Amino acid sequence: MKYTPVPFDVNLRPEGFLVDVDSLFAALAKLQDRRDARGLRYALVTVLVFIILAKLAGEDHLRGIAQWVQLRKEALAEALGLAKPQAPHATTYSRVLRWAVDIEELEQVVSHFFAAQPQTGQSVVVNLDGKTLRGTIPAGQTKGVHLLAAYLPQEGWVLLQVEVGSWENEIPAAMRILQQLDLRGKIVTGDALLTQRELSTQIVEAGGEYVWRVKGNQARLKEDIEVLFAPESCMPGFSPSHKDFRTAITRDKGHGRLEGRTLTASSLLKGYVSWPYAEQVFRLERRFRRIGDGKLMEETTYGVTSLTATEASSERLLHLARAHWGIENGLHYRRDETFREDRCRLKGQGAQAMAAINNLVLGLLRNRSTEYIPDARRYYAAHLEEAVALVLRSPAPGAPG
């Protein structure tokens, strides 16, 4: 069957409409539409913008998105220069996300869009972490679509996200992500699974630094760190050996509990452990006390970093260790709890495309200095013209309203 490319101007008014060249709309208009043009009623960029606007306004599922657009089709047609005020059916959105979008191209377009914004990409910390889209797990099975993201927690947007193939774990996926990023001046953080020699070498030789958690998958390194920080037994008449231990302590109250953290760092294992570019190791002790019932919980973890003691004091290492939770709290939690991502019933590529759009919308909202996402969505639900401007106009920092 002969393939006919989809033109950009499907259902556009002849006179067109105004859109800034560095806007999100202009970025999305560059995407290749993989559908055949014959019989199509909506351009790819139009469908994607409908989804993004509906999500900005608080809709998370395809049926809700379709109804939201249907109820506003006249206003949307006017704002987007459409010749006919028509609204896609929910199945149209599903087909577009599953078949029309090239996922790698979408991820690249979104990444380049955010990277081009004023004062973005300047933060230092890059979180690496994975997330399974639970709605893609077939009944009776345990595996679904699993995505690995590189995230800037201070800025709230995803540098890049890739699928972890069913035949691999996160390690080769992390290598693919890191190959595509400029790591100069960046500090990459990751959970213990990513504490790997190859990744450590790749990061440092690309101009970056790493801060890893160390657990049982690197048993020898973990044992060496444990021994270093263990209490030292001394014979009578002998003094403990000199240690360069440096300690930082923080205490916080929130979410119904008191939490104390103590990080102790040392450079004594440099040159002793064979870990690539290791400069410091650390022990992180966490104590939680629930205010309601007084129950105490304790946890001790270990880590390794390529940062020297001059580059990263114990206070900074404690900050970096805590910063890794930015991807859980700022990205994954919001995608699950606010955008109901795990309840999405799209499969395969469709689910991955929706995850990329969720990242995009969160980045848009954070780029507007918005911290509490539900409040921002309620605001844009009541101010459609401002939501449209967020898509059609050049981004400018500042909170909505």
N, C-alpha and C positions, 0 to 999 in steps of 0.2 A: 504494500500500500504506500502510495506516495505521501510524504510528509510535507505539510504546508506550514511554515513558521507563523506564529501568532503575532500580529502587528500590535504595536503599543497603543494605537488609537481606537481600540475596540470600544464602541459606545461613547466616544468623546464628542462633545459639541465641536462643530467646524472651527469656531473662533478660539477654541482651547481655553485654558485658564492659567493663572499665574502660580508658579511654584519656584522656590529658590533652588539654585543649582547645587547647593551643598546641603539640601534638606534630606530627611529620611525618605520622602517620596522619590526624590531623584535617585537616591542610592538603590532603592528597591526596583525602580524602573529599569535598571541595568541587568536585572536577572533574566536569564534565558528561560522562556516558557517552553516546556517539553511537550505540551499538548499540540495536537493538530488544530489549525485555526478554523477549519470548516465547521460551521454551526455554533461556534463559541459566542457567548453573549457578554463575557466579562474578561477584561485584561487581567493578567496575573497580578500586576501591581494593585489594581482596584480591589481584588479579593483579599490580598494581604493587608491592605490599608483598612478594609472593613473589619477584619479580625483584630487588628491592633487597636482601632478606635473602640471596638466593643470591649476589649480587654481593659483598656484604660478606664472604661466606664463601669467595670465590675463584672462583666460576663466571662465565664470560664469554659463553658461547654458549647459544642457546636449548635445545639438546638437554641440555647439562649442567645448566642451570637447571631444566628439567623433571624430570630424574632426581634432582637434589638435593632438590627439593620432594617428589617421590614417596617418597623414603626417610625423610622427616621429616613426613609429612602428619598423623600423629596428634599429634605435639608442636605443630605449627603450628596445627592445628585447636583445640587446647586454648588456646594462647596468644592466638589471634585470635578466639575466641568463635564458631567455625564449628560448625554443626549436624552436618555430615558431614565426616569426614576424607578429602577427595578432592583429587586433584592434577591440574591442567590438563596437557593434551598440549602438546608444543612448538609445534604449529601454532596452538593457542589463544593462546599468548603472541604469536606473529607477527601474528595477526589483530587482537588488542587494540592492539598498538603501531601497526599500519598504519591501522586504521580507527576504533577507539574513542576515541582520545585526540586532543584538539585541541591541537596543538603550542604555539601561542601562549599558550593558557591554562595548559598545563603549565609553560612557561617562567616565566610570571608567578607562578604558585603557588609554584614552587621559589624564585624570587627573593624573594618576600615572606616565605617561611618563614625564609630565612637572614637577611634584613634585620631580622627581629624578634628574633633571638637576642641574648643579653647580649653587650655589648662587640663587636658586629660593625658593619661599615660605617664604622668610625672611621679606618681607614688612608687615606692620601692618594692613593697611586698607583693609577691605573686603566690596565691594559694593554688595547689593542685589537689583535686579531690574528685571522686567518682560518685555517681548516683544511678540507681536502677529505676527505670520507669515502671512502677509496679503494675500499672494497668496493662502492660504488654506481656505479663507473665501468663502463659497458657494454663488452663485449669489442670491441676495435678502435677505441674512442673514448678521449678524453683528459679528458672532463669528467664529474664526478659531483656529488653534493650537496656544496655548499660552505657552511660556517657561519662567521659572524663573531661573536666573543665579546668581551664586556667583562669583565675579570677583575681581582680584587683579589689581587695576588701575596702580600701579607703575611698575608692571611687565608685564602687558598686556596679561594675560592668565586666562582662566575660571577654577576655582577650581571644579565646578560641575554645571550642568544644568539639570533641571527636567521639565517635562510637568505638567502644571496646568490643572487638569481634568475639563471637561465641567461642572461637578457637584459641583465644589469648586472655591474658589478664591485663591489669592496668599498666604494667611496666612498659611494654612496647608502645602502647598508646601514648604514654607520657613522653617517650622518646620522640614520637612523631610531633607532638605538640611543641616540645622544646626546640625542635629543629626549625620551626616556623616562627619563633619569637625572637625578638632582640633582647637578650638577657643582660646586656651591659648595664651594670649598676643595679640590677635587680637581685632580690633575695627570694629564693624559691622555698616554700614550706610544703611539707607533705606528711601524711601519716606513715606508720611503720612499713606498710607494704611497699612504699616507694623508696624506702631506705635501701638503695642499691648502689653498688660501686660504679656501674656504667652511667647511671643518671648523675651521680655526684661528679664524675669526671666530665661528662658532657656539659653540665652547668658551669663549672669553674672555667673550663677551657673556652667557653663561649662568653666569658666576661662577667658571669654572675657568681652568686654565693648560694649556699644551701643551709637550711636548718631542718634536720630530720628527727623524728621520734625513733627510738631504738627499742625493739621488742624481740621476741623469740625467734623471728625469722633471720636475725643476725645474732645468733647465740653467743659467739665468741666476743663480739664487740660489746654486747650487753653485759656479759660476765666481767669483762675488763673494767667497765664503768662502775658496775656494782662493787667490785673489789676496791676500787679507788675511793669510793665514798663510804665504804663500810667503816664502822668504828675500829680503830687500831688497837690491838692488844700489845701491851708493852711488858717486858720483864721488869721485875723490881730493880730500881736503880737506873733505868733507861727512860728517856723522854721520847714522846711521839716524834716521828719524822716531820720535817717542815712541809707544810702544804700551802699551795697558793689559792686556797678556796676563797671565792668571792660570792657573797650572798645578797639576794634581793628579796624583799618581802612585800606583799600587798594583801590588803583585807578589804572585802566588799560586803555589802548587804543588799540583797535584792532577790526577787522571786521567792520570797518566803524562807530564805536561808542566809546564814552567815558563811562566807567562804574566805579561807586564807590560803595563800600560795607562797611557797618558799622555793626559790631556785638557787642552787649552788653550782657554780661553774669552776672549771679548772682547765689549765693548759698542760698539765703534767703528762698527759698521754700522747701529746704530739711527738711523733717520731717513734713511739712505742707501738701503737696500734697501726696496722697496715692500711687503714681506711684512706682512700684518696683525698688528699688536700685537707685532712682533719686538723683543725687548729685548737678547738675546744670541745669538751664534753660537759654535760650538765645533768643534774638530778632535779626533778620538779616534784615537790610534795604538795598535795592539795588536801585540804581538810574542809568538809562541809558539815554544818550543823543546822538541821531544820529547826526553825523558830517555833513551829507549832508543837512538836513533841520532843525536841531536844536531841533527836537521833543524830549520832555522829558517824560520818563516813570519811574514809581516808583513801588516798590513792597516791602511788609513787610511780613516776615514769622517768625515762632517761632519754638523752638526746645527744646529737653530735652536729657540729657546724664547721664550715670552712672559714667563718669569721674569726679574726684574731681577737684577743682580749682588748686591744686598743680600738678595734672597729666595733666591738659589741661588748659592753659591760654586762654584768649579771642583770642589771635593770633592763637593758635593752633586750637581752635574750628572753627575759620573762615576758616583755611586751611582744616579741616576735612569736613566742610559743602560744600566747593568747590570741595573737592575730590570726593564727591558722583557723580558729573557730569562726572567723569572718565568713568563710564560704558556707559553713553550715547554717549560721544564723542569718546572714545577709542574702544568701542565694537559695540553697536547698530547702531550708525551712519555709521561706516565702513562696517558693514554687509549690511546695506541698500544701501548706496550710492556707495561704492566701489565694493561690491560683488553682488549687485542687488538682494538681497535676497527676497525682497517683490515681485519681478517679477517672482520668481521661481514658476513653475506650478506643482511641485510635491505635492502630497497630503499626509496627515496623517503622517505615520512613515517616508516616504521618505523625506518629508520636514524637519522633525526633524533631520534625519540623515545628511542631507545637512547642516543644521544649526550647528550641532556638528563639521562637517568638516570645515565650515567657521571659527568657533572658533579656531580649530586646526591650520589652516593656518595662521590666525592672530597671534596666539601665537608663531608659528615658526618664523614669520617675526619680531615680537617684541623681541623675544629671540636673534635675530641677531642684536639687537640695531638699528632697522629700525623704524623711526618715520613716514615718508611719504610713505604709503603703495603703491600707484600707481607707484612711482619710483622704489621701490623694485621689483614689479611684472614685470616691463619693463626690469629690470636687469636680472631676472631669465629667462625671455622669450628669452633673447639673450645668456644665459649661461646655457644650459640644463645640462651640466655635474655638475655644482655647485648645481643646483636644485636637481639632483639625489643624490649628496653627502649629501645634507641636510636631505634626507630620509634614506639613507643607512649607514651613518657614525655617530659616537658619536657626540652629539651636543657640539659645542665650541662657547663661546660668541665672538661677533665681527660682524661688519657690512659687508655685502657682497661687494666684490670688494675691 
